[in-house]
Amino acid sequence: MAVMVHQNENIDAALKRLHREVMREKVLETLKFRQYRIKKSELQSEKRREWAKMKKRRRAAARRAK
């Protein structure tokens, strides 16, 4: 897994892309699951928290775009 930083791209933007790729491929989730047992409810709440964060960012971006 790798993210190429473009010539005129901010390093923070590249890190965000890397984070999205990690989340998409469920690398951290798999690591945690194999490292120690995670209750199903904890996993669901973590996913809900992540989706809420993304939803908040999208809505803020939509408001800024208006």
PQR file of N, CA, C, O and H, with PARSE charges and radii, in Angstrom:
ATOM      1  N   MET A   1       0.852  -1.161   0.000 -0.4000 1.5000
ATOM      2  CA  MET A   1       0.000   0.000   0.000 -0.0000 2.0000
ATOM      3  C   MET A   1       0.898   1.223   0.000  0.5500 1.7000
ATOM      4  O   MET A   1       1.817   1.329   0.812 -0.5500 1.4000
ATOM      5  N   ALA A   2       0.631   2.137  -0.903 -0.4000 1.5000
ATOM      6  CA  ALA A   2       1.470   3.326  -1.010 -0.0000 2.0000
ATOM      7  C   ALA A   2       0.666   4.483  -1.579  0.5500 1.7000
ATOM      8  O   ALA A   2      -0.307   4.297  -2.310 -0.5500 1.4000
ATOM      9  H   ALA A   2      -0.116   2.052  -1.562  0.4000 1.0000
ATOM     10  N   VAL A   3       1.098   5.671  -1.223 -0.4000 1.5000
ATOM     11  CA  VAL A   3       0.499   6.886  -1.755 -0.0000 2.0000
ATOM     12  C   VAL A   3       1.629   7.763  -2.274  0.5500 1.7000
ATOM     13  O   VAL A   3       2.559   8.093  -1.538 -0.5500 1.4000
ATOM     14  H   VAL A   3       1.888   5.822  -0.629  0.4000 1.0000
ATOM     15  N   MET A   4       1.545   8.130  -3.521 -0.4000 1.5000
ATOM     16  CA  MET A   4       2.553   9.007  -4.110 -0.0000 2.0000
ATOM     17  C   MET A   4       2.167  10.454  -3.825  0.5500 1.7000
ATOM     18  O   MET A   4       1.031  10.863  -4.068 -0.5500 1.4000
ATOM     19  H   MET A   4       0.789   7.862  -4.119  0.4000 1.0000
ATOM     20  N   VAL A   5       3.119  11.221  -3.309 -0.4000 1.5000
ATOM     21  CA  VAL A   5       2.883  12.636  -3.066 -0.0000 2.0000
ATOM     22  C   VAL A   5       3.209  13.385  -4.348  0.5500 1.7000
ATOM     23  O   VAL A   5       4.333  13.321  -4.845 -0.5500 1.4000
ATOM     24  H   VAL A   5       4.041  10.889  -3.112  0.4000 1.0000
ATOM     25  N   HIS A   6       2.221  14.097  -4.884 -0.4000 1.5000
ATOM     26  CA  HIS A   6       2.415  14.835  -6.122 -0.0000 2.0000
ATOM     27  C   HIS A   6       3.251  16.092  -5.865  0.5500 1.7000
ATOM     28  O   HIS A   6       3.406  16.526  -4.724 -0.5500 1.4000
ATOM     29  H   HIS A   6       1.307  14.150  -4.481  0.4000 1.0000
ATOM     30  N   GLN A   7       3.773  16.653  -6.922 -0.4000 1.5000
ATOM     31  CA  GLN A   7       4.726  17.743  -6.803 -0.0000 2.0000
ATOM     32  C   GLN A   7       4.149  18.955  -6.068  0.5500 1.7000
ATOM     33  O   GLN A   7       4.818  19.512  -5.198 -0.5500 1.4000
ATOM     34  H   GLN A   7       3.647  16.300  -7.849  0.4000 1.0000
ATOM     35  N   ASN A   8       2.949  19.369  -6.390 -0.4000 1.5000
ATOM     36  CA  ASN A   8       2.375  20.553  -5.755 -0.0000 2.0000
ATOM     37  C   ASN A   8       1.268  20.187  -4.759  0.5500 1.7000
ATOM     38  O   ASN A   8       0.347  20.976  -4.545 -0.5500 1.4000
ATOM     39  H   ASN A   8       2.405  18.917  -7.097  0.4000 1.0000
ATOM     40  N   GLU A   9       1.350  19.007  -4.154 -0.4000 1.5000
ATOM     41  CA  GLU A   9       0.345  18.543  -3.201 -0.0000 2.0000
ATOM     42  C   GLU A   9       0.854  18.731  -1.780  0.5500 1.7000
ATOM     43  O   GLU A   9       2.027  18.501  -1.482 -0.5500 1.4000
ATOM     44  H   GLU A   9       2.098  18.367  -4.328  0.4000 1.0000
ATOM     45  N   ASN A  10      -0.040  19.146  -0.926 -0.4000 1.5000
ATOM     46  CA  ASN A  10       0.277  19.305   0.482 -0.0000 2.0000
ATOM     47  C   ASN A  10       0.474  17.918   1.114  0.5500 1.7000
ATOM     48  O   ASN A  10      -0.225  16.967   0.767 -0.5500 1.4000
ATOM     49  H   ASN A  10      -0.993  19.332  -1.168  0.4000 1.0000
ATOM     50  N   ILE A  11       1.421  17.817   2.032 -0.4000 1.5000
ATOM     51  CA  ILE A  11       1.708  16.523   2.669 -0.0000 2.0000
ATOM     52  C   ILE A  11       0.508  16.031   3.479  0.5500 1.7000
ATOM     53  O   ILE A  11       0.283  14.826   3.586 -0.5500 1.4000
ATOM     54  H   ILE A  11       1.989  18.590   2.314  0.4000 1.0000
ATOM     55  N   ASP A  12      -0.265  16.967   4.051 -0.4000 1.5000
ATOM     56  CA  ASP A  12      -1.453  16.583   4.818 -0.0000 2.0000
ATOM     57  C   ASP A  12      -2.499  15.925   3.926  0.5500 1.7000
ATOM     58  O   ASP A  12      -3.165  14.976   4.339 -0.5500 1.4000
ATOM     59  H   ASP A  12      -0.081  17.946   3.964  0.4000 1.0000
ATOM     60  N   ALA A  13      -2.641  16.425   2.715 -0.4000 1.5000
ATOM     61  CA  ALA A  13      -3.594  15.830   1.777 -0.0000 2.0000
ATOM     62  C   ALA A  13      -3.167  14.406   1.414  0.5500 1.7000
ATOM     63  O   ALA A  13      -4.005  13.512   1.294 -0.5500 1.4000
ATOM     64  H   ALA A  13      -2.099  17.196   2.379  0.4000 1.0000
ATOM     65  N   ALA A  14      -1.873  14.205   1.243 -0.4000 1.5000
ATOM     66  CA  ALA A  14      -1.378  12.865   0.925 -0.0000 2.0000
ATOM     67  C   ALA A  14      -1.605  11.914   2.102  0.5500 1.7000
ATOM     68  O   ALA A  14      -1.944  10.747   1.903 -0.5500 1.4000
ATOM     69  H   ALA A  14      -1.192  14.931   1.340  0.4000 1.0000
ATOM     70  N   LEU A  15      -1.419  12.410   3.319 -0.4000 1.5000
ATOM     71  CA  LEU A  15      -1.670  11.582   4.503 -0.0000 2.0000
ATOM     72  C   LEU A  15      -3.143  11.220   4.616  0.5500 1.7000
ATOM     73  O   LEU A  15      -3.480  10.109   5.026 -0.5500 1.4000
ATOM     74  H   LEU A  15      -1.144  13.358   3.480  0.4000 1.0000
ATOM     75  N   LYS A  16      -4.022  12.151   4.256 -0.4000 1.5000
ATOM     76  CA  LYS A  16      -5.459  11.857   4.275 -0.0000 2.0000
ATOM     77  C   LYS A  16      -5.788  10.765   3.268  0.5500 1.7000
ATOM     78  O   LYS A  16      -6.583   9.866   3.547 -0.5500 1.4000
ATOM     79  H   LYS A  16      -3.748  13.053   3.923  0.4000 1.0000
ATOM     80  N   ARG A  17      -5.159  10.854   2.076 -0.4000 1.5000
ATOM     81  CA  ARG A  17      -5.393   9.811   1.072 -0.0000 2.0000
ATOM     82  C   ARG A  17      -4.909   8.457   1.569  0.5500 1.7000
ATOM     83  O   ARG A  17      -5.566   7.438   1.355 -0.5500 1.4000
ATOM     84  H   ARG A  17      -4.514  11.583   1.850  0.4000 1.0000
ATOM     85  N   LEU A  18      -3.754   8.449   2.237 -0.4000 1.5000
ATOM     86  CA  LEU A  18      -3.233   7.200   2.790 -0.0000 2.0000
ATOM     87  C   LEU A  18      -4.181   6.649   3.848  0.5500 1.7000
ATOM     88  O   LEU A  18      -4.449   5.448   3.884 -0.5500 1.4000
ATOM     89  H   LEU A  18      -3.221   9.276   2.411  0.4000 1.0000
ATOM     90  N   HIS A  19      -4.685   7.524   4.704 -0.4000 1.5000
ATOM     91  CA  HIS A  19      -5.615   7.096   5.749 -0.0000 2.0000
ATOM     92  C   HIS A  19      -6.882   6.504   5.137  0.5500 1.7000
ATOM     93  O   HIS A  19      -7.386   5.485   5.609 -0.5500 1.4000
ATOM     94  H   HIS A  19      -4.467   8.500   4.674  0.4000 1.0000
ATOM     95  N   ARG A  20      -7.400   7.151   4.077 -0.4000 1.5000
ATOM     96  CA  ARG A  20      -8.596   6.620   3.417 -0.0000 2.0000
ATOM     97  C   ARG A  20      -8.332   5.239   2.823  0.5500 1.7000
ATOM     98  O   ARG A  20      -9.186   4.354   2.891 -0.5500 1.4000
ATOM     99  H   ARG A  20      -6.990   7.979   3.693  0.4000 1.0000
ATOM    100  N   GLU A  21      -7.162   5.061   2.248 -0.4000 1.5000
ATOM    101  CA  GLU A  21      -6.811   3.767   1.665 -0.0000 2.0000
ATOM    102  C   GLU A  21      -6.705   2.694   2.745  0.5500 1.7000
ATOM    103  O   GLU A  21      -7.161   1.567   2.553 -0.5500 1.4000
ATOM    104  H   GLU A  21      -6.469   5.780   2.193  0.4000 1.0000
ATOM    105  N   VAL A  22      -6.105   3.044   3.872 -0.4000 1.5000
ATOM    106  CA  VAL A  22      -5.990   2.103   4.991 -0.0000 2.0000
ATOM    107  C   VAL A  22      -7.376   1.716   5.492  0.5500 1.7000
ATOM    108  O   VAL A  22      -7.643   0.545   5.763 -0.5500 1.4000
ATOM    109  H   VAL A  22      -5.734   3.960   4.028  0.4000 1.0000
ATOM    110  N   MET A  23      -8.265   2.718   5.613 -0.4000 1.5000
ATOM    111  CA  MET A  23      -9.611   2.434   6.095 -0.0000 2.0000
ATOM    112  C   MET A  23     -10.383   1.595   5.068  0.5500 1.7000
ATOM    113  O   MET A  23     -11.155   0.714   5.446 -0.5500 1.4000
ATOM    114  H   MET A  23      -8.048   3.669   5.393  0.4000 1.0000
ATOM    115  N   ARG A  24     -10.181   1.861   3.792 -0.4000 1.5000
ATOM    116  CA  ARG A  24     -10.889   1.124   2.749 -0.0000 2.0000
ATOM    117  C   ARG A  24     -10.471  -0.342   2.734  0.5500 1.7000
ATOM    118  O   ARG A  24     -11.301  -1.227   2.522 -0.5500 1.4000
ATOM    119  H   ARG A  24      -9.553   2.577   3.485  0.4000 1.0000
ATOM    120  N   GLU A  25      -9.190  -0.597   2.959 -0.4000 1.5000
ATOM    121  CA  GLU A  25      -8.698  -1.972   2.944 -0.0000 2.0000
ATOM    122  C   GLU A  25      -8.788  -2.648   4.307  0.5500 1.7000
ATOM    123  O   GLU A  25      -8.408  -3.810   4.451 -0.5500 1.4000
ATOM    124  H   GLU A  25      -8.516   0.122   3.131  0.4000 1.0000
ATOM    125  N   LYS A  26      -9.287  -1.930   5.302 -0.4000 1.5000
ATOM    126  CA  LYS A  26      -9.537  -2.453   6.657 -0.0000 2.0000
ATOM    127  C   LYS A  26      -8.274  -3.033   7.289  0.5500 1.7000
ATOM    128  O   LYS A  26      -8.320  -4.078   7.939 -0.5500 1.4000
ATOM    129  H   LYS A  26      -9.595  -0.986   5.185  0.4000 1.0000
ATOM    130  N   VAL A  27      -7.152  -2.351   7.096 -0.4000 1.5000
ATOM    131  CA  VAL A  27      -5.877  -2.830   7.628 -0.0000 2.0000
ATOM    132  C   VAL A  27      -5.879  -2.774   9.151  0.5500 1.7000
ATOM    133  O   VAL A  27      -5.544  -3.759   9.809 -0.5500 1.4000
ATOM    134  H   VAL A  27      -7.114  -1.502   6.568  0.4000 1.0000
ATOM    135  N   LEU A  28      -6.255  -1.631   9.712 -0.4000 1.5000
ATOM    136  CA  LEU A  28      -6.240  -1.491  11.171 -0.0000 2.0000
ATOM    137  C   LEU A  28      -7.254  -2.405  11.840  0.5500 1.7000
ATOM    138  O   LEU A  28      -6.996  -2.984  12.895 -0.5500 1.4000
ATOM    139  H   LEU A  28      -6.528  -0.831   9.178  0.4000 1.0000
ATOM    140  N   GLU A  29      -8.419  -2.522  11.200 -0.4000 1.5000
ATOM    141  CA  GLU A  29      -9.468  -3.384  11.742 -0.0000 2.0000
ATOM    142  C   GLU A  29      -8.991  -4.839  11.810  0.5500 1.7000
ATOM    143  O   GLU A  29      -9.203  -5.520  12.814 -0.5500 1.4000
ATOM    144  H   GLU A  29      -8.629  -2.051  10.343  0.4000 1.0000
ATOM    145  N   THR A  30      -8.353  -5.306  10.748 -0.4000 1.5000
ATOM    146  CA  THR A  30      -7.837  -6.672  10.706 -0.0000 2.0000
ATOM    147  C   THR A  30      -6.732  -6.872  11.741  0.5500 1.7000
ATOM    148  O   THR A  30      -6.669  -7.902  12.412 -0.5500 1.4000
ATOM    149  H   THR A  30      -8.180  -4.753   9.933  0.4000 1.0000
ATOM    150  N   LEU A  31      -5.871  -5.876  11.855 -0.4000 1.5000
ATOM    151  CA  LEU A  31      -4.788  -5.957  12.828 -0.0000 2.0000
ATOM    152  C   LEU A  31      -5.331  -6.065  14.246  0.5500 1.7000
ATOM    153  O   LEU A  31      -4.891  -6.916  15.019 -0.5500 1.4000
ATOM    154  H   LEU A  31      -5.922  -5.040  11.309  0.4000 1.0000
ATOM    155  N   LYS A  32      -6.286  -5.206  14.590 -0.4000 1.5000
ATOM    156  CA  LYS A  32      -6.878  -5.244  15.929 -0.0000 2.0000
ATOM    157  C   LYS A  32      -7.579  -6.577  16.184  0.5500 1.7000
ATOM    158  O   LYS A  32      -7.464  -7.164  17.260 -0.5500 1.4000
ATOM    159  H   LYS A  32      -6.644  -4.515  13.962  0.4000 1.0000
ATOM    160  N   PHE A  33      -8.313  -7.042  15.161 -0.4000 1.5000
ATOM    161  CA  PHE A  33      -9.066  -8.281  15.304 -0.0000 2.0000
ATOM    162  C   PHE A  33      -8.133  -9.459  15.556  0.5500 1.7000
ATOM    163  O   PHE A  33      -8.446 -10.341  16.355 -0.5500 1.4000
ATOM    164  H   PHE A  33      -8.407  -6.565  14.287  0.4000 1.0000
ATOM    165  N   ARG A  34      -6.992  -9.476  14.878 -0.4000 1.5000
ATOM    166  CA  ARG A  34      -6.057 -10.592  15.045 -0.0000 2.0000
ATOM    167  C   ARG A  34      -5.194 -10.440  16.292  0.5500 1.7000
ATOM    168  O   ARG A  34      -4.689 -11.427  16.827 -0.5500 1.4000
ATOM    169  H   ARG A  34      -6.738  -8.760  14.228  0.4000 1.0000
ATOM    170  N   GLN A  35      -5.026  -9.206  16.752 -0.4000 1.5000
ATOM    171  CA  GLN A  35      -4.174  -8.973  17.910 -0.0000 2.0000
ATOM    172  C   GLN A  35      -4.878  -9.411  19.197  0.5500 1.7000
ATOM    173  O   GLN A  35      -4.298 -10.110  20.028 -0.5500 1.4000
ATOM    174  H   GLN A  35      -5.436  -8.404  16.317  0.4000 1.0000
ATOM    175  N   TYR A  36      -6.128  -8.994  19.346 -0.4000 1.5000
ATOM    176  CA  TYR A  36      -6.897  -9.395  20.516 -0.0000 2.0000
ATOM    177  C   TYR A  36      -8.375  -9.332  20.168  0.5500 1.7000
ATOM    178  O   TYR A  36      -8.761  -8.734  19.163 -0.5500 1.4000
ATOM    179  H   TYR A  36      -6.599  -8.426  18.671  0.4000 1.0000
ATOM    180  N   ARG A  37      -9.181  -9.940  20.987 -0.4000 1.5000
ATOM    181  CA  ARG A  37     -10.604 -10.059  20.693 -0.0000 2.0000
ATOM    182  C   ARG A  37     -11.300  -8.711  20.849  0.5500 1.7000
ATOM    183  O   ARG A  37     -11.086  -7.997  21.829 -0.5500 1.4000
ATOM    184  H   ARG A  37      -8.867 -10.425  21.802  0.4000 1.0000
ATOM    185  N   ILE A  38     -12.137  -8.375  19.866 -0.4000 1.5000
ATOM    186  CA  ILE A  38     -12.937  -7.157  19.923 -0.0000 2.0000
ATOM    187  C   ILE A  38     -14.404  -7.569  19.933  0.5500 1.7000
ATOM    188  O   ILE A  38     -14.844  -8.384  19.121 -0.5500 1.4000
ATOM    189  H   ILE A  38     -12.311  -8.955  19.070  0.4000 1.0000
ATOM    190  N   LYS A  39     -15.145  -6.992  20.864 -0.4000 1.5000
ATOM    191  CA  LYS A  39     -16.571  -7.284  20.908 -0.0000 2.0000
ATOM    192  C   LYS A  39     -17.246  -6.685  19.679  0.5500 1.7000
ATOM    193  O   LYS A  39     -16.820  -5.651  19.166 -0.5500 1.4000
ATOM    194  H   LYS A  39     -14.788  -6.330  21.523  0.4000 1.0000
ATOM    195  N   LYS A  40     -18.286  -7.336  19.221 -0.4000 1.5000
ATOM    196  CA  LYS A  40     -18.998  -6.893  18.032 -0.0000 2.0000
ATOM    197  C   LYS A  40     -19.564  -5.485  18.228  0.5500 1.7000
ATOM    198  O   LYS A  40     -19.550  -4.678  17.298 -0.5500 1.4000
ATOM    199  H   LYS A  40     -18.633  -8.177  19.637  0.4000 1.0000
ATOM    200  N   SER A  41     -20.055  -5.189  19.416 -0.4000 1.5000
ATOM    201  CA  SER A  41     -20.632  -3.870  19.675 -0.0000 2.0000
ATOM    202  C   SER A  41     -19.572  -2.777  19.595  0.5500 1.7000
ATOM    203  O   SER A  41     -19.860  -1.676  19.127 -0.5500 1.4000
ATOM    204  H   SER A  41     -20.067  -5.844  20.171  0.4000 1.0000
ATOM    205  N   GLU A  42     -18.354  -3.063  20.044 -0.4000 1.5000
ATOM    206  CA  GLU A  42     -17.271  -2.079  19.950 -0.0000 2.0000
ATOM    207  C   GLU A  42     -16.918  -1.809  18.498  0.5500 1.7000
ATOM    208  O   GLU A  42     -16.672  -0.665  18.117 -0.5500 1.4000
ATOM    209  H   GLU A  42     -18.120  -3.958  20.424  0.4000 1.0000
ATOM    210  N   LEU A  43     -16.894  -2.856  17.692 -0.4000 1.5000
ATOM    211  CA  LEU A  43     -16.587  -2.716  16.279 -0.0000 2.0000
ATOM    212  C   LEU A  43     -17.647  -1.875  15.576  0.5500 1.7000
ATOM    213  O   LEU A  43     -17.325  -1.013  14.759 -0.5500 1.4000
ATOM    214  H   LEU A  43     -17.094  -3.785  18.002  0.4000 1.0000
ATOM    215  N   GLN A  44     -18.906  -2.132  15.897 -0.4000 1.5000
ATOM    216  CA  GLN A  44     -20.000  -1.380  15.284 -0.0000 2.0000
ATOM    217  C   GLN A  44     -19.962   0.086  15.693  0.5500 1.7000
ATOM    218  O   GLN A  44     -20.201   0.963  14.863 -0.5500 1.4000
ATOM    219  H   GLN A  44     -19.167  -2.833  16.561  0.4000 1.0000
ATOM    220  N   SER A  45     -19.665   0.364  16.961 -0.4000 1.5000
ATOM    221  CA  SER A  45     -19.612   1.755  17.409 -0.0000 2.0000
ATOM    222  C   SER A  45     -18.444   2.492  16.771  0.5500 1.7000
ATOM    223  O   SER A  45     -18.549   3.682  16.473 -0.5500 1.4000
ATOM    224  H   SER A  45     -19.471  -0.349  17.635  0.4000 1.0000
ATOM    225  N   GLU A  46     -17.328   1.793  16.558 -0.4000 1.5000
ATOM    226  CA  GLU A  46     -16.181   2.410  15.899 -0.0000 2.0000
ATOM    227  C   GLU A  46     -16.515   2.758  14.451  0.5500 1.7000
ATOM    228  O   GLU A  46     -16.162   3.838  13.979 -0.5500 1.4000
ATOM    229  H   GLU A  46     -17.243   0.826  16.800  0.4000 1.0000
ATOM    230  N   LYS A  47     -17.189   1.858  13.746 -0.4000 1.5000
ATOM    231  CA  LYS A  47     -17.594   2.128  12.367 -0.0000 2.0000
ATOM    232  C   LYS A  47     -18.569   3.299  12.319  0.5500 1.7000
ATOM    233  O   LYS A  47     -18.461   4.166  11.452 -0.5500 1.4000
ATOM    234  H   LYS A  47     -17.476   0.980  14.130  0.4000 1.0000
ATOM    235  N   ARG A  48     -19.516   3.325  13.248 -0.4000 1.5000
ATOM    236  CA  ARG A  48     -20.508   4.398  13.290 -0.0000 2.0000
ATOM    237  C   ARG A  48     -19.826   5.751  13.522  0.5500 1.7000
ATOM    238  O   ARG A  48     -20.201   6.759  12.924 -0.5500 1.4000
ATOM    239  H   ARG A  48     -19.604   2.621  13.953  0.4000 1.0000
ATOM    240  N   ARG A  49     -18.818   5.753  14.401 -0.4000 1.5000
ATOM    241  CA  ARG A  49     -18.071   6.973  14.698 -0.0000 2.0000
ATOM    242  C   ARG A  49     -17.325   7.470  13.452  0.5500 1.7000
ATOM    243  O   ARG A  49     -17.305   8.666  13.162 -0.5500 1.4000
ATOM    244  H   ARG A  49     -18.513   4.934  14.888  0.4000 1.0000
ATOM    245  N   GLU A  50     -16.712   6.526  12.722 -0.4000 1.5000
ATOM    246  CA  GLU A  50     -15.975   6.887  11.516 -0.0000 2.0000
ATOM    247  C   GLU A  50     -16.917   7.436  10.444  0.5500 1.7000
ATOM    248  O   GLU A  50     -16.596   8.431   9.794 -0.5500 1.4000
ATOM    249  H   GLU A  50     -16.728   5.554  12.958  0.4000 1.0000
ATOM    250  N   TRP A  51     -18.070   6.803  10.254 -0.4000 1.5000
ATOM    251  CA  TRP A  51     -19.029   7.285   9.262 -0.0000 2.0000
ATOM    252  C   TRP A  51     -19.584   8.646   9.658  0.5500 1.7000
ATOM    253  O   TRP A  51     -19.811   9.496   8.797 -0.5500 1.4000
ATOM    254  H   TRP A  51     -18.331   5.995  10.783  0.4000 1.0000
ATOM    255  N   ALA A  52     -19.803   8.859  10.946 -0.4000 1.5000
ATOM    256  CA  ALA A  52     -20.304  10.151  11.410 -0.0000 2.0000
ATOM    257  C   ALA A  52     -19.287  11.247  11.123  0.5500 1.7000
ATOM    258  O   ALA A  52     -19.657  12.356  10.737 -0.5500 1.4000
ATOM    259  H   ALA A  52     -19.619   8.168  11.645  0.4000 1.0000
ATOM    260  N   LYS A  53     -18.017  10.942  11.310 -0.4000 1.5000
ATOM    261  CA  LYS A  53     -16.963  11.906  11.030 -0.0000 2.0000
ATOM    262  C   LYS A  53     -16.942  12.264   9.542  0.5500 1.7000
ATOM    263  O   LYS A  53     -16.827  13.434   9.177 -0.5500 1.4000
ATOM    264  H   LYS A  53     -17.716  10.041  11.624  0.4000 1.0000
ATOM    265  N   MET A  54     -17.057  11.235   8.687 -0.4000 1.5000
ATOM    266  CA  MET A  54     -17.056  11.481   7.245 -0.0000 2.0000
ATOM    267  C   MET A  54     -18.283  12.279   6.826  0.5500 1.7000
ATOM    268  O   MET A  54     -18.191  13.167   5.979 -0.5500 1.4000
ATOM    269  H   MET A  54     -17.151  10.285   8.983  0.4000 1.0000
ATOM    270  N   LYS A  55     -19.428  11.964   7.415 -0.4000 1.5000
ATOM    271  CA  LYS A  55     -20.667  12.665   7.096 -0.0000 2.0000
ATOM    272  C   LYS A  55     -20.554  14.140   7.477  0.5500 1.7000
ATOM    273  O   LYS A  55     -20.990  15.023   6.738 -0.5500 1.4000
ATOM    274  H   LYS A  55     -19.503  11.243   8.103  0.4000 1.0000
ATOM    275  N   LYS A  56     -19.966  14.387   8.637 -0.4000 1.5000
ATOM    276  CA  LYS A  56     -19.781  15.761   9.109 -0.0000 2.0000
ATOM    277  C   LYS A  56     -18.871  16.538   8.163  0.5500 1.7000
ATOM    278  O   LYS A  56     -19.143  17.697   7.849 -0.5500 1.4000
ATOM    279  H   LYS A  56     -19.612  13.670   9.238  0.4000 1.0000
ATOM    280  N   ARG A  57     -17.793  15.905   7.710 -0.4000 1.5000
ATOM    281  CA  ARG A  57     -16.879  16.565   6.784 -0.0000 2.0000
ATOM    282  C   ARG A  57     -17.544  16.863   5.448  0.5500 1.7000
ATOM    283  O   ARG A  57     -17.362  17.945   4.889 -0.5500 1.4000
ATOM    284  H   ARG A  57     -17.572  14.964   7.965  0.4000 1.0000
ATOM    285  N   ARG A  58     -18.317  15.905   4.932 -0.4000 1.5000
ATOM    286  CA  ARG A  58     -18.995  16.107   3.649 -0.0000 2.0000
ATOM    287  C   ARG A  58     -19.992  17.246   3.717  0.5500 1.7000
ATOM    288  O   ARG A  58     -20.075  18.072   2.809 -0.5500 1.4000
ATOM    289  H   ARG A  58     -18.465  15.027   5.385  0.4000 1.0000
ATOM    290  N   ARG A  59     -20.748  17.280   4.807 -0.4000 1.5000
ATOM    291  CA  ARG A  59     -21.746  18.341   4.944 -0.0000 2.0000
ATOM    292  C   ARG A  59     -21.088  19.706   5.090  0.5500 1.7000
ATOM    293  O   ARG A  59     -21.571  20.698   4.542 -0.5500 1.4000
ATOM    294  H   ARG A  59     -20.680  16.609   5.545  0.4000 1.0000
ATOM    295  N   ALA A  60     -19.997  19.753   5.820 -0.4000 1.5000
ATOM    296  CA  ALA A  60     -19.264  21.020   5.967 -0.0000 2.0000
ATOM    297  C   ALA A  60     -18.722  21.469   4.612  0.5500 1.7000
ATOM    298  O   ALA A  60     -18.769  22.655   4.286 -0.5500 1.4000
ATOM    299  H   ALA A  60     -19.605  18.948   6.265  0.4000 1.0000
ATOM    300  N   ALA A  61     -18.212  20.536   3.830 -0.4000 1.5000
ATOM    301  CA  ALA A  61     -17.689  20.878   2.505 -0.0000 2.0000
ATOM    302  C   ALA A  61     -18.827  21.356   1.591  0.5500 1.7000
ATOM    303  O   ALA A  61     -18.645  22.283   0.802 -0.5500 1.4000
ATOM    304  H   ALA A  61     -18.174  19.572   4.094  0.4000 1.0000
ATOM    305  N   ALA A  62     -19.973  20.734   1.700 -0.4000 1.5000
ATOM    306  CA  ALA A  62     -21.116  21.135   0.879 -0.0000 2.0000
ATOM    307  C   ALA A  62     -21.562  22.546   1.249  0.5500 1.7000
ATOM    308  O   ALA A  62     -21.914  23.337   0.374 -0.5500 1.4000
ATOM    309  H   ALA A  62     -20.121  19.981   2.341  0.4000 1.0000
ATOM    310  N   ARG A  63     -21.548  22.861   2.543 -0.4000 1.5000
ATOM    311  CA  ARG A  63     -21.920  24.205   2.986 -0.0000 2.0000
ATOM    312  C   ARG A  63     -20.918  25.238   2.474  0.5500 1.7000
ATOM    313  O   ARG A  63     -21.302  26.327   2.048 -0.5500 1.4000
ATOM    314  H   ARG A  63     -21.261  22.218   3.253  0.4000 1.0000
ATOM    315  N   ARG A  64     -19.645  24.894   2.518 -0.4000 1.5000
ATOM    316  CA  ARG A  64     -18.613  25.818   2.032 -0.0000 2.0000
ATOM    317  C   ARG A  64     -18.732  26.024   0.522  0.5500 1.7000
ATOM    318  O   ARG A  64     -18.446  27.112   0.021 -0.5500 1.4000
ATOM    319  H   ARG A  64     -19.333  24.009   2.864  0.4000 1.0000
ATOM    320  N   ALA A  65     -19.146  25.000  -0.196 -0.4000 1.5000
ATOM    321  CA  ALA A  65     -19.230  25.064  -1.654 -0.0000 2.0000
ATOM    322  C   ALA A  65     -20.371  25.956  -2.131  0.5500 1.7000
ATOM    323  O   ALA A  65     -20.341  26.455  -3.256 -0.5500 1.4000
ATOM    324  H   ALA A  65     -19.378  24.116   0.210  0.4000 1.0000
ATOM    325  N   LYS A  66     -21.380  26.159  -1.278 -0.4000 1.5000
ATOM    326  CA  LYS A  66     -22.533  26.978  -1.683 -0.0000 2.0000
ATOM    327  C   LYS A  66     -22.170  28.376  -1.847  0.5500 1.7000
ATOM    328  O   LYS A  66     -23.020  29.200  -2.184 -0.5500 1.4000
ATOM    329  H   LYS A  66     -21.404  25.753  -0.364  0.4000 1.0000
TER
END
